[in-house]
Amino acid sequence: MTDYTYPSVYFAYFLFALLAGGALFFFLRSLKDGYLGPNSEDPKYRMMHDDPDSERNPARHEK
């Protein structure tokens, strides 16, 4: 009789550690690259300002 409990438990813990390590890695990388800094939403507003079809762009309504 073979017990498959230990391999499945080890696999589950390995998979959890791999996913948690990847999430932590990308979180720390985003901190280092400045994605969560004080100016993190500037690209969003710049994109909305440059978009001619945007609802927030007053130049579209001046025609």
C-alpha positions in Angstrom: 0.0 0.0 0.0 1.4 3.4 -1.0 0.6 6.6 0.8 0.3 9.6 -1.6 -0.4 12.1 1.2 3.1 13.4 1.6 3.9 14.1 -2.1 0.6 16.0 -2.6 1.2 18.0 0.6 4.8 18.8 -0.5 3.5 19.8 -3.9 0.8 22.1 -2.4 3.3 23.8 -0.1 5.8 24.2 -3.0 3.2 25.7 -5.2 2.0 28.1 -2.5 5.6 29.1 -1.8 6.3 29.6 -5.6 3.2 31.8 -6.0 3.7 33.8 -2.9 7.4 34.3 -3.8 6.4 35.5 -7.3 3.8 37.9 -5.9 6.4 39.3 -3.4 9.0 39.6 -6.1 6.8 41.6 -8.4 5.5 43.7 -5.5 9.0 44.7 -4.5 10.0 45.3 -8.1 7.0 47.6 -8.5 8.1 49.5 -5.4 11.6 49.8 -6.9 10.4 51.0 -10.2 8.1 53.7 -8.7 4.7 52.3 -9.6 3.4 53.0 -6.2 5.0 56.4 -5.6 3.4 59.8 -5.2 3.3 60.4 -9.0 2.0 56.9 -9.9 -1.2 58.1 -11.5 0.4 60.8 -13.7 0.5 58.5 -16.9 -3.3 57.9 -16.5 -4.1 61.7 -16.5 -1.6 62.4 -19.3 -3.2 59.7 -21.4 -6.7 61.1 -20.7 -5.5 64.6 -21.5 -3.9 63.6 -24.9 -6.8 61.4 -26.0 -9.0 63.5 -28.4 -12.0 61.3 -27.8 -11.9 61.6 -24.1 -14.9 62.9 -22.2 -12.6 65.0 -20.0 -10.9 66.7 -23.0 -12.5 70.2 -23.4 -10.9 70.6 -26.8 -13.4 68.1 -28.2 -16.3 70.3 -27.2 -14.9 73.6 -28.5 -15.6 72.8 -32.2 
